[in-house]
Amino acid sequence: MVATSHSAKVRAAFCCGLALLAVLAISPGQAGAAGDQVAGVSIINGNTTKIKDWPWQVAIVAGGPGSKRVSARKRYFCTGSLIARDLVLTAAHCVADLKPSRLKGVQVIAGRNWLSSNSGSSSYVESRLMPRNRKGRLKFQSASFSPGWDVALLKLKRRLPAAPIKLAGATESATLNPGSLVRTTGWGVTNPFGRLGSNVLRVASQVILPDAVCRRDNGRSYQPKTMLCLGGPSGNTSTCFGDSG
């Protein structure tokens, strides 16, 4: 997660909150990015891009009294992907610890290239859904001690006009094979020492690696049933250091 050096050529899926890579578009290489327990997003050595090319990409920002006077760039803490007009897939650690009162103040912004602008549309969060076991306990406990099942759904109060991502179907599992190119997007920090995320949407390319690579580097923390293993094509492209959602 945030403690990993970006000089390394391999990033375990849990290191980059790979929850959203489960929503690969059916055209190879398009996926949402994801994260770390310290909310935030980073695209290291990526390029600027346009929201029209990734219409399902949303920004998740903190709300509350007086928040309208603060730029969304300063309130931004995670990303997500629209999988329906009123349903967002994000990383569990982004929202798992939010009390209901705080969750109600969280906003989801779609159709915005520059976070500091007023473009696009937004909706407040109505409810949160997370995987549970047969006893009703959350499968996700923490990104540090139980990184698996790091996924959550946010039900929105109103439908957003942006187009949802196309989910890979049962016959399209080859899009997740090692060697497949994926692209991650977000407004995060552009260097490992930055604290304020990028104001403009950025994209970075990564490659799906064999599970054995991440299992070798991360041991039992890497759980292939709920994670994917990623690496930068040239070893210097990454979405860690707080990359969430």
VOMAR-766006 format. One line per field, with one value per atom (N, C-alpha, C): atom name; residue number from 0; x, y, z. Coordinates in steps of 0.05 Angstrom, whole numbers, m for minus. Example, Ala and Ser with C-alpha at 12.3 -4.5 7.8 and 13.67 -1.06 7.14 Angstrom:
% VOMAR-766006
at [N:CA:C:N:CA:C];
i [0:0:0:1:1:1];
px [264:246:264:257:273:258];
py [m114:m90:m66:m45:m21:1];
pz [156:156:156:142:143:157];
END
This chain:
% VOMAR-766006
at [N:CA:C:N:CA:C:N:CA:C:N:CA:C:N:CA:C:N:CA:C:N:CA:C:N:CA:C:N:CA:C:N:CA:C:N:CA:C:N:CA:C:N:CA:C:N:CA:C:N:CA:C:N:CA:C:N:CA:C:N:CA:C:N:CA:C:N:CA:C:N:CA:C:N:CA:C:N:CA:C:N:CA:C:N:CA:C:N:CA:C:N:CA:C:N:CA:C:N:CA:C:N:CA:C:N:CA:C:N:CA:C:N:CA:C:N:CA:C:N:CA:C:N:CA:C:N:CA:C:N:CA:C:N:CA:C:N:CA:C:N:CA:C:N:CA:C:N:CA:C:N:CA:C:N:CA:C:N:CA:C:N:CA:C:N:CA:C:N:CA:C:N:CA:C:N:CA:C:N:CA:C:N:CA:C:N:CA:C:N:CA:C:N:CA:C:N:CA:C:N:CA:C:N:CA:C:N:CA:C:N:CA:C:N:CA:C:N:CA:C:N:CA:C:N:CA:C:N:CA:C:N:CA:C:N:CA:C:N:CA:C:N:CA:C:N:CA:C:N:CA:C:N:CA:C:N:CA:C:N:CA:C:N:CA:C:N:CA:C:N:CA:C:N:CA:C:N:CA:C:N:CA:C:N:CA:C:N:CA:C:N:CA:C:N:CA:C:N:CA:C:N:CA:C:N:CA:C:N:CA:C:N:CA:C:N:CA:C:N:CA:C:N:CA:C:N:CA:C:N:CA:C:N:CA:C:N:CA:C:N:CA:C:N:CA:C:N:CA:C:N:CA:C:N:CA:C:N:CA:C:N:CA:C:N:CA:C:N:CA:C:N:CA:C:N:CA:C:N:CA:C:N:CA:C:N:CA:C:N:CA:C:N:CA:C:N:CA:C:N:CA:C:N:CA:C:N:CA:C:N:CA:C:N:CA:C:N:CA:C:N:CA:C:N:CA:C:N:CA:C:N:CA:C:N:CA:C:N:CA:C:N:CA:C:N:CA:C:N:CA:C:N:CA:C:N:CA:C:N:CA:C:N:CA:C:N:CA:C:N:CA:C:N:CA:C:N:CA:C:N:CA:C:N:CA:C:N:CA:C:N:CA:C:N:CA:C:N:CA:C:N:CA:C:N:CA:C:N:CA:C:N:CA:C:N:CA:C:N:CA:C:N:CA:C:N:CA:C:N:CA:C:N:CA:C:N:CA:C:N:CA:C:N:CA:C:N:CA:C:N:CA:C:N:CA:C:N:CA:C:N:CA:C:N:CA:C:N:CA:C:N:CA:C:N:CA:C:N:CA:C:N:CA:C:N:CA:C:N:CA:C:N:CA:C:N:CA:C:N:CA:C:N:CA:C:N:CA:C:N:CA:C:N:CA:C:N:CA:C:N:CA:C:N:CA:C:N:CA:C:N:CA:C:N:CA:C:N:CA:C:N:CA:C:N:CA:C:N:CA:C:N:CA:C:N:CA:C:N:CA:C:N:CA:C:N:CA:C:N:CA:C:N:CA:C:N:CA:C:N:CA:C:N:CA:C:N:CA:C:N:CA:C:N:CA:C:N:CA:C:N:CA:C:N:CA:C:N:CA:C:N:CA:C:N:CA:C:N:CA:C:N:CA:C:N:CA:C:N:CA:C:N:CA:C:N:CA:C:N:CA:C:N:CA:C:N:CA:C:N:CA:C:N:CA:C:N:CA:C:N:CA:C:N:CA:C:N:CA:C:N:CA:C:N:CA:C:N:CA:C:N:CA:C:N:CA:C:N:CA:C:N:CA:C:N:CA:C:N:CA:C:N:CA:C:N:CA:C:N:CA:C:N:CA:C:N:CA:C:N:CA:C:N:CA:C:N:CA:C:N:CA:C:N:CA:C:N:CA:C:N:CA:C:N:CA:C:N:CA:C:N:CA:C:N:CA:C];
i [0:0:0:1:1:1:2:2:2:3:3:3:4:4:4:5:5:5:6:6:6:7:7:7:8:8:8:9:9:9:10:10:10:11:11:11:12:12:12:13:13:13:14:14:14:15:15:15:16:16:16:17:17:17:18:18:18:19:19:19:20:20:20:21:21:21:22:22:22:23:23:23:24:24:24:25:25:25:26:26:26:27:27:27:28:28:28:29:29:29:30:30:30:31:31:31:32:32:32:33:33:33:34:34:34:35:35:35:36:36:36:37:37:37:38:38:38:39:39:39:40:40:40:41:41:41:42:42:42:43:43:43:44:44:44:45:45:45:46:46:46:47:47:47:48:48:48:49:49:49:50:50:50:51:51:51:52:52:52:53:53:53:54:54:54:55:55:55:56:56:56:57:57:57:58:58:58:59:59:59:60:60:60:61:61:61:62:62:62:63:63:63:64:64:64:65:65:65:66:66:66:67:67:67:68:68:68:69:69:69:70:70:70:71:71:71:72:72:72:73:73:73:74:74:74:75:75:75:76:76:76:77:77:77:78:78:78:79:79:79:80:80:80:81:81:81:82:82:82:83:83:83:84:84:84:85:85:85:86:86:86:87:87:87:88:88:88:89:89:89:90:90:90:91:91:91:92:92:92:93:93:93:94:94:94:95:95:95:96:96:96:97:97:97:98:98:98:99:99:99:100:100:100:101:101:101:102:102:102:103:103:103:104:104:104:105:105:105:106:106:106:107:107:107:108:108:108:109:109:109:110:110:110:111:111:111:112:112:112:113:113:113:114:114:114:115:115:115:116:116:116:117:117:117:118:118:118:119:119:119:120:120:120:121:121:121:122:122:122:123:123:123:124:124:124:125:125:125:126:126:126:127:127:127:128:128:128:129:129:129:130:130:130:131:131:131:132:132:132:133:133:133:134:134:134:135:135:135:136:136:136:137:137:137:138:138:138:139:139:139:140:140:140:141:141:141:142:142:142:143:143:143:144:144:144:145:145:145:146:146:146:147:147:147:148:148:148:149:149:149:150:150:150:151:151:151:152:152:152:153:153:153:154:154:154:155:155:155:156:156:156:157:157:157:158:158:158:159:159:159:160:160:160:161:161:161:162:162:162:163:163:163:164:164:164:165:165:165:166:166:166:167:167:167:168:168:168:169:169:169:170:170:170:171:171:171:172:172:172:173:173:173:174:174:174:175:175:175:176:176:176:177:177:177:178:178:178:179:179:179:180:180:180:181:181:181:182:182:182:183:183:183:184:184:184:185:185:185:186:186:186:187:187:187:188:188:188:189:189:189:190:190:190:191:191:191:192:192:192:193:193:193:194:194:194:195:195:195:196:196:196:197:197:197:198:198:198:199:199:199:200:200:200:201:201:201:202:202:202:203:203:203:204:204:204:205:205:205:206:206:206:207:207:207:208:208:208:209:209:209:210:210:210:211:211:211:212:212:212:213:213:213:214:214:214:215:215:215:216:216:216:217:217:217:218:218:218:219:219:219:220:220:220:221:221:221:222:222:222:223:223:223:224:224:224:225:225:225:226:226:226:227:227:227:228:228:228:229:229:229:230:230:230:231:231:231:232:232:232:233:233:233:234:234:234:235:235:235:236:236:236:237:237:237:238:238:238:239:239:239:240:240:240:241:241:241:242:242:242:243:243:243:244:244:244];
px [17:0:17:14:28:58:66:93:111:99:114:129:153:169:160:158:150:172:195:216:213:197:192:176:181:168:141:135:111:94:68:50:29:26:5:m21:m42:m68:m78:m73:m83:m69:m44:m29:m42:m56:m69:m99:m109:m138:m153:m146:m154:m183:m199:m228:m240:m233:m246:m236:m213:m204:m222:m240:m260:m281:m281:m300:m287:m269:m256:m277:m274:m292:m286:m305:m301:m280:m274:m251:m227:m206:m184:m171:m164:m148:m162:m188:m202:m213:m203:m212:m210:m224:m222:m198:m189:m166:m174:m156:m164:m143:m143:m130:m117:m116:m102:m119:m112:m129:m129:m108:m108:m121:m145:m159:m145:m147:m133:m126:m117:m112:m86:m70:m46:m43:m35:m28:1:20:48:57:70:80:58:35:13:11:m11:m16:m43:m47:m73:m92:m117:m137:m163:m184:m209:m231:m249:m270:m289:m290:m308:m298:m272:m261:m265:m272:m277:m302:m325:m348:m358:m351:m359:m342:m320:m302:m315:m316:m327:m308:m311:m295:m313:m302:m317:m305:m322:m312:m327:m313:m326:m345:m366:m386:m387:m411:m414:m418:m424:m429:m406:m413:m393:m377:m382:m366:m368:m391:m395:m376:m365:m345:m317:m313:m287:m286:m264:m261:m263:m275:m277:m249:m230:m203:m192:m199:m190:m206:m231:m248:m247:m233:m231:m215:m226:m210:m210:m228:m228:m241:m237:m251:m271:m286:m304:m312:m327:m337:m367:m381:m410:m415:m429:m437:m467:m480:m508:m511:m532:m534:m535:m543:m546:m530:m509:m494:m464:m448:m419:m404:m385:m367:m341:m333:m308:m294:m273:m258:m272:m273:m287:m273:m246:m233:m238:m248:m256:m279:m298:m323:m330:m315:m322:m324:m308:m307:m324:m338:m355:m380:m386:m412:m434:m459:m481:m484:m480:m483:m463:m438:m418:m422:m431:m436:m456:m477:m498:m487:m465:m453:m434:m428:m409:m422:m407:m417:m402:m416:m403:m407:m384:m384:m377:m394:m389:m386:m373:m371:m353:m334:m317:m287:m275:m247:m229:m235:m220:m236:m224:m238:m246:m230:m236:m259:m268:m289:m317:m338:m365:m379:m364:m377:m387:m402:m412:m436:m442:m465:m457:m473:m466:m491:m486:m507:m496:m512:m504:m508:m494:m496:m520:m536:m559:m553:m538:m531:m506:m496:m471:m476:m466:m469:m441:m436:m410:m414:m397:m400:m399:m417:m418:m417:m408:m408:m436:m438:m464:m473:m455:m462:m468:m467:m473:m450:m426:m403:m390:m380:m367:m342:m340:m316:m291:m295:m272:m269:m246:m241:m223:m200:m183:m163:m154:m135:m108:m102:m77:m77:m98:m98:m115:m134:m151:m158:m138:m141:m161:m169:m188:m215:m231:m259:m260:m240:m239:m256:m282:m301:m326:m338:m363:m380:m406:m425:m438:m439:m453:m478:m501:m526:m530:m535:m538:m567:m570:m597:m611:m595:m607:m589:m601:m586:m569:m545:m527:m528:m524:m527:m503:m481:m458:m463:m449:m452:m437:m450:m436:m415:m397:m376:m389:m379:m388:m373:m387:m375:m367:m345:m337:m356:m365:m384:m371:m387:m377:m359:m364:m348:m324:m319:m297:m275:m272:m252:m223:m219:m193:m182:m200:m192:m176:m177:m162:m137:m130:m107:m81:m60:m34:m25:m14:m5:m25:m50:m70:m63:m66:m61:m86:m83:m105:m97:m117:m111:m126:m112:m124:m126:m147:m152:m158:m152:m157:m146:m151:m142:m120:m105:m88:m61:m45:m19:m2:15:31:60:66:92:88:105:101:102:111:113:91:74:53:30:16:m6:m33:m32:m56:m57:m80:m82:m82:m79:m80:m107:m107:m132:m146:m130:m141:m140:m159:m160:m135:m124:m100:m104:m88:m90:m62:m59:m34:m39:m20:m22:m8:m20:m7:m13:1:m3:m10:m29:m37:m14:m4:18:8:23:15:12:m7:m11:15:30:54:74:74:92:85:60:52:52:46:47:76:95:123:132:123:131:116:91:73:64:71:63:33:23:m5:m23:m11:m28:m41:m28:m39:m59:m84:m105:m116:m107:m114:m144:m160:m189:m203:m192:m205:m187:m163:m144:m133:m121:m106:m78:m59:m31:m24:m14:m8:21:31:57:58:74:78:93:85:98:129:138:167:177:160:168:166:156:155:127:107:80:64:50:36:13:m5:m27:m28:m6:m5:m2:10:13:m14:m32:m58:m79:m73:m92:m116:m139:m163:m187:m203:m229:m229];
py [m24:0:25:44:69:66:44:41:28:21:7:26:19:36:33:55:54:45:40:30:0:m13:m41:m46:m69:m74:m88:m97:m112:m99:m99:m89:m110:m119:m138:m124:m139:m127:m114:m126:m113:m88:m86:m62:m38:m43:m22:m25:m38:m39:m49:m72:m81:m87:m78:m84:m78:m55:m46:m60:m74:m88:m112:m118:m139:m129:m103:m92:m84:m101:m96:m94:m74:m72:m94:m101:m123:m118:m92:m87:m87:m104:m108:m81:m78:m55:m32:m34:m12:m22:m8:m17:7:5:25:21:41:39:33:30:23:29:17:31:21:39:36:47:39:46:76:90:119:128:139:144:164:161:178:162:175:161:172:155:165:151:167:156:165:146:152:147:167:164:158:169:167:191:194:217:229:254:266:253:252:240:255:247:261:242:254:238:225:237:225:198:192:166:146:155:138:147:148:161:149:124:111:119:132:140:162:158:178:185:209:218:216:206:205:225:244:267:269:279:283:306:304:325:338:345:357:387:399:428:444:463:481:469:444:431:444:457:469:492:503:525:515:488:476:461:465:451:421:408:379:367:381:370:366:384:382:362:356:337:309:306:280:260:236:216:188:182:157:159:138:137:114:111:89:86:65:61:58:72:68:41:23:m2:m2:19:25:55:67:96:105:88:96:77:63:44:47:50:54:31:20:0:14:10:22:3:13:m4:m3:m25:m26:m7:m6:10:39:48:76:84:65:72:55:34:14:27:46:58:83:90:115:109:125:123:132:122:129:159:175:204:216:205:215:204:179:167:183:193:208:234:244:268:264:239:233:238:251:256:240:232:219:238:244:263:248:252:240:261:255:273:297:295:318:312:328:325:337:363:378:379:369:367:395:415:442:456:444:456:448:459:452:436:424:409:382:369:342:343:321:318:303:304:291:281:263:252:245:247:238:208:196:167:161:141:133:110:91:68:54:36:21:m9:m24:m53:m66:m86:m99:m129:m146:m175:m184:m203:m214:m244:m256:m286:m296:m322:m333:m324:m315:m306:m276:m263:m235:m216:m227:m211:m202:m178:m168:m185:m192:m207:m190:m164:m146:m135:m139:m129:m104:m106:m83:m88:m67:m71:m81:m77:m85:m114:m123:m150:m170:m161:m178:m164:m163:m147:m158:m183:m194:m182:m185:m175:m145:m131:m102:m89:m92:m82:m73:m52:m42:m30:m30:m18:6:28:52:57:56:62:92:105:134:143:167:178:184:190:195:184:179:168:190:181:200:195:215:212:198:194:182:152:143:115:96:75:55:39:27:10:m16:m27:m53:m75:m92:m113:m137:m149:m173:m196:m210:m231:m258:m278:m305:m317:m310:m321:m304:m283:m264:m264:m286:m288:m284:m287:m284:m255:m236:m208:m206:m226:m225:m242:m253:m270:m254:m267:m253:m244:m220:m209:m189:m189:m170:m141:m122:m94:m83:m68:m54:m25:m8:21:30:44:53:84:95:123:135:161:174:202:216:243:245:224:223:237:235:247:236:252:244:239:240:231:220:202:189:207:232:250:271:270:290:284:305:301:309:328:337:323:311:297:315:302:317:330:353:367:356:344:334:303:291:262:251:229:218:188:176:148:136:111:96:68:56:29:10:m14:m35:m62:m82:m109:m129:m146:m167:m188:m195:m213:m240:m261:m286:m284:m298:m297:m304:m322:m331:m308:m288:m265:m250:m244:m229:m246:m272:m289:m292:m292:m293:m268:m245:m220:m212:m222:m213:m235:m260:m282:m286:m294:m300:m276:m252:m228:m226:m238:m238:m262:m255:m275:m277:m296:m297:m299:m309:m312:m285:m265:m239:m216:m223:m203:m209:m188:m191:m180:m191:m182:m164:m140:m120:m111:m102:m90:m69:m49:m29:m42:m35:m46:m43:m20:m15:m14:m22:m23:4:24:51:64:49:59:46:61:49:66:53:67:63:57:54:81:81:106:120:105:117:114:97:95:78:90:77:79:58:58:44];
pz [0:0:0:18:17:23:35:43:21:m1:m22:m40:m46:m64:m93:m108:m135:m154:m144:m161:m167:m150:m154:m179:m192:m218:m214:m190:m185:m163:m167:m146:m142:m117:m111:m113:m120:m123:m98:m75:m50:m45:m55:m51:m65:m86:m101:m100:m80:m76:m100:m110:m136:m139:m120:m121:m149:m159:m183:m208:m207:m230:m236:m218:m223:m243:m249:m268:m294:m303:m329:m351:m368:m391:m410:m427:m445:m466:m471:m488:m470:m476:m458:m451:m425:m418:m405:m400:m387:m361:m339:m313:m294:m271:m251:m234:m220:m203:m175:m156:m129:m108:m81:m61:m35:m16:8:31:55:78:83:74:75:49:50:26:9:m17:m36:m60:m81:m106:m118:m131:m144:m171:m190:m217:m221:m218:m221:m250:m262:m289:m310:m305:m324:m341:m355:m373:m368:m375:m372:m392:m385:m403:m400:m414:m414:m403:m388:m375:m396:m420:m441:m450:m445:m452:m430:m406:m383:m368:m381:m370:m343:m338:m314:m289:m295:m273:m256:m230:m212:m190:m180:m156:m132:m110:m85:m66:m57:m41:m15:5:32:31:46:48:75:84:110:109:132:133:121:104:93:71:63:43:15:10:m16:m21:0:m3:m7:m6:m9:m35:m51:m76:m73:m93:m93:m93:m104:m105:m76:m58:m31:m14:m24:m9:m20:m43:m57:m41:m38:m23:m36:m55:m68:m95:m111:m137:m137:m158:m161:m190:m196:m224:m223:m240:m243:m256:m243:m255:m262:m253:m260:m255:m265:m262:m233:m216:m187:m169:m180:m164:m171:m150:m154:m140:m154:m143:m135:m109:m99:m80:m68:m48:m21:m7:19:39:38:59:56:33:29:47:51:64:88:93:114:141:147:174:177:156:158:173:192:206:188:192:175:170:191:188:169:169:151:123:122:96:80:94:80:68:78:68:45:39:18:m9:m27:m54:m75:m96:m119:m143:m156:m178:m204:m224:m250:m272:m294:m316:m312:m294:m288:m295:m311:m318:m297:m291:m271:m245:m224:m198:m188:m193:m183:m198:m220:m235:m224:m236:m228:m249:m268:m289:m280:m297:m290:m272:m259:m242:m217:m196:m171:m157:m138:m121:m94:m74:m47:m45:m27:m23:m5:m13:2:22:12:29:19:35:29:32:13:13:12:30:30:34:23:26:55:62:89:88:110:111:121:124:132:159:176:203:203:179:177:182:187:192:165:165:141:134:109:100:100:95:96:124:136:163:163:150:147:124:111:90:100:126:137:145:158:170:154:138:123:96:78:54:33:37:17:19:m2:m3:1:m10:m7:m29:m26:m46:m32:m43:m32:m54:m51:m69:m55:m69:m59:m75:m61:m74:m73:m96:m97:m93:m84:m80:m106:m127:m153:m175:m198:m220:m233:m242:m255:m285:m302:m331:m344:m331:m343:m350:m370:m379:m360:m350:m333:m349:m334:m346:m356:m377:m387:m372:m358:m343:m360:m354:m369:m361:m381:m377:m371:m366:m358:m380:m405:m427:m434:m419:m425:m404:m391:m369:m380:m406:m417:m414:m409:m405:m379:m361:m336:m337:m360:m362:m359:m347:m346:m373:m374:m399:m411:m401:m410:m400:m418:m411:m398:m376:m364:m360:m359:m354:m329:m312:m287:m289:m278:m279:m252:m249:m224:m223:m201:m198:m176:m172:m149:m152:m131:m131:m154:m165:m188:m180:m155:m145:m117:m108:m82:m58:m61:m38:m38:m58:m60:m40:m31:m13:m26:m44:m58:m85:m91:m116:m141:m164:m189:m192:m204:m209:m234:m252:m277:m277:m290:m292:m307:m296:m308:m312:m330:m336:m337:m328:m329:m338:m352:m362:m344:m340:m324:m338:m329:m341:m319:m324:m306:m305:m282:m278:m266:m268:m256:m226:m214:m185:m170:m181:m167:m162:m179:m175:m150:m146:m123:m98:m101:m78:m67:m86:m79:m64:m73:m61:m36:m34:m12:6:0:18:19:43:46:44:46:43:16:m4:m31:m33:m39:m40:m69:m85:m113:m119:m100:m105:m106:m93:m92:m102:m113:m121:m149:m161:m185:m180:m195:m192:m216:m209:m230:m229:m252:m253:m276:m273:m294:m317:m342:m366:m365:m354:m353:m324:m306:m278:m264:m277:m263:m265:m272:m273:m251:m235:m212:m203:m187:m175:m145:m133:m104:m90:m66:m50:m47:m35:m29:m52:m71:m93:m84:m85:m74:m92:m92:m105:m131];
END
